[in-house]
Amino acid sequence: MSRLSTPGLTVLGGTSASSVESLPATVGERAVAPARLGVGAIGRHHASFVQLYYAIEARRSNAMPLVVQFVSPAAGAGASLVAAGYARVAASDSAQPVLFVDCNSSLPQPRRGQKPVSGVTLLDVLGRGLPLFEAVQPVPDTENLVAARLGPGERPLLAFGGDRFRSMLDLLRTTYPIIVLDTPPTDMPESAAISRYCDGSVLVVAAGRTRQWEIETARSLLERLGGQTVGVVLNREKRLLPRWLGR
């Protein structure tokens, strides 16, 4: 495992960055500054996600495979949206496919006209000895990005013990240069517990709603359990989840 360097709490709000110590009691709106965008495929993505990608890349200490957890202090902050945006940018900049792992509850039945989601999960791959490709699906309209569900049930992380989860990540690292974990909020203990197996955890907070004490509590919990918080993303976006997530 390769930890991200220069740990600290940085807030990325829109395309601006500031220290968390300057936040008011309730995280709110703040001025934005222009981001320096990449060219080519990366330049097609939203500026906030591009800045987030480069901020994380700047903290990498080597070229080893990277596992990044996206998590929020409470539900509804938009962690899945931010994780998906980061994954799309990473896929545009990678020579190999980037893997997005949905660690949340099982997907509902597809709506009329939607393609059924594969029932094979990463838990099946690990427990039943199935080939990895059976659990991995290409993300529609996104080159170089693939996705997989962690496991069945409402809280799939509970199906993994620490050793099993670490074994799964070791397996994924042999194939993917970047693994993006979209996890439930930290008020579910298993979500905070897996942070120790990641190279870094990004906290996603909702603009105008998440309070300072919630950020600090979530950060302390992650680090007490052996994780490393590498940043806090201030999410102002009100859009729905990407359709390919199916929830």
C-alpha positions, -999 to 999 in steps of 0.1 A, spaced: 0 0 0 12 35 -9 0 63 14 -7 97 -1 19 122 11 14 155 29 -17 147 49 -38 176 59 -73 189 57 -79 209 25 -112 222 13 -120 222 -24 -152 242 -29 -161 245 -66 -127 254 -79 -114 271 -48 -92 258 -20 -89 270 16 -80 257 50 -106 240 70 -98 262 100 -114 292 81 -147 274 78 -177 288 97 -198 266 120 -219 256 90 -200 250 57 -214 276 32 -207 292 -1 -174 309 -8 -157 326 -38 -142 305 -65 -110 309 -84 -102 297 -119 -88 262 -121 -59 253 -144 -74 226 -166 -57 199 -185 -58 195 -222 -73 168 -244 -97 143 -227 -93 158 -192 -103 193 -204 -138 180 -211 -146 174 -175 -160 198 -149 -133 221 -135 -140 211 -99 -134 174 -106 -102 182 -126 -89 202 -97 -97 175 -73 -79 149 -94 -47 170 -97 -48 178 -60 -48 141 -52 -22 134 -78 1 160 -63 1 140 -30 12 108 -46 47 97 -35 51 70 -61 35 53 -91 21 23 -71 -16 16 -75 -38 40 -56 -69 33 -35 -90 64 -27 -120 63 -4 -148 88 -8 -169 91 23 -191 117 40 -200 124 77 -237 118 70 -259 107 41 -269 131 14 -237 150 10 -230 138 -25 -200 115 -19 -211 92 -48 -214 121 -72 -179 134 -63 -164 100 -64 -179 94 -99 -166 127 -111 -131 120 -98 -131 86 -114 -141 99 -148 -112 124 -148 -87 97 -136 -99 74 -164 -92 101 -189 -56 105 -177 -48 68 -172 -33 44 -197 -52 15 -180 -88 12 -169 -98 29 -136 -121 9 -113 -150 24 -95 -163 2 -66 -198 8 -53 -197 -1 -16 -232 10 -9 -264 -10 -6 -275 -33 -35 -289 -17 -66 -326 -17 -72 -342 -35 -101 -335 -16 -134 -362 7 -148 -380 -2 -180 -356 1 -209 -324 0 -187 -298 -28 -191 -299 -52 -161 -270 -49 -137 -247 -79 -134 -255 -99 -103 -219 -109 -97 -201 -88 -71 -166 -86 -58 -176 -107 -29 -185 -135 -53 -151 -131 -70 -133 -135 -37 -155 -161 -21 -164 -183 -51 -132 -180 -70 -149 -164 -100 -128 -145 -126 -126 -108 -118 -141 -97 -152 -174 -113 -143 -180 -86 -116 -166 -57 -136 -187 -37 -161 -177 -9 -185 -193 25 -176 -215 37 -205 -201 67 -225 -169 68 -205 -137 53 -220 -113 36 -197 -137 35 -166 -152 3 -153 -174 -3 -122 -182 -31 -98 -205 -37 -69 -188 -47 -36 -215 -72 -25 -252 -79 -19 -274 -66 8 -280 -33 25 -246 -31 41 -222 -51 19 -191 -39 38 -202 -60 68 -197 -92 47 -160 -85 46 -137 -89 76 -105 -69 76 -83 -97 61 -108 -104 34 -111 -67 24 -74 -63 23 -71 -94 1 -97 -80 -23 -77 -47 -26 -45 -66 -32 -62 -85 -60 -76 -53 -75 -42 -35 -73 -27 -61 -96 -51 -50 -124 -61 -14 -118 -38 17 -113 -65 36 -95 -94 22 -74 -121 45 -63 -142 34 -33 -176 50 -30 -185 41 6 -214 48 30 -211 77 55 -189 74 86 -219 69 108 -218 33 96 -188 20 115 -177 -5 88 -172 24 64 -148 42 87 -130 9 96 -119 2 60 -101 35 57 -70 19 72 -67 -2 40 -69 28 17 -41 51 6 -63 81 16 -98 91 24 -116 121 10 -144 136 31 -173 150 11 -194 176 29 -226 194 18 -224 232 13 -246 251 37 -255 219 57 -226 200 71 -213 215 103 -177 220 114 -181 195 143 -194 168 119 -162 172 98 -139 170 128 -157 140 142 -156 121 110 -119 130 105 -110 119 140 -128 86 136 -111 78 103 -77 86 117 -83 68 150 -91 37 130 -58 39 111 -70 59 81 -56 91 66 -78 120 56 -63 137 26 -89 164 20 -124 177 24 -145 184 -7 -172 211 -4 -200 199 -26 -223 225 -40 -238 204 -67 -275 196 -67 -275 173 -97 -288 137 -95 -264 108 -94 -249 96 -127 -273 73 -144 -248 45 -146 -247 42 -108 -284 31 -110 -295 43 -76 
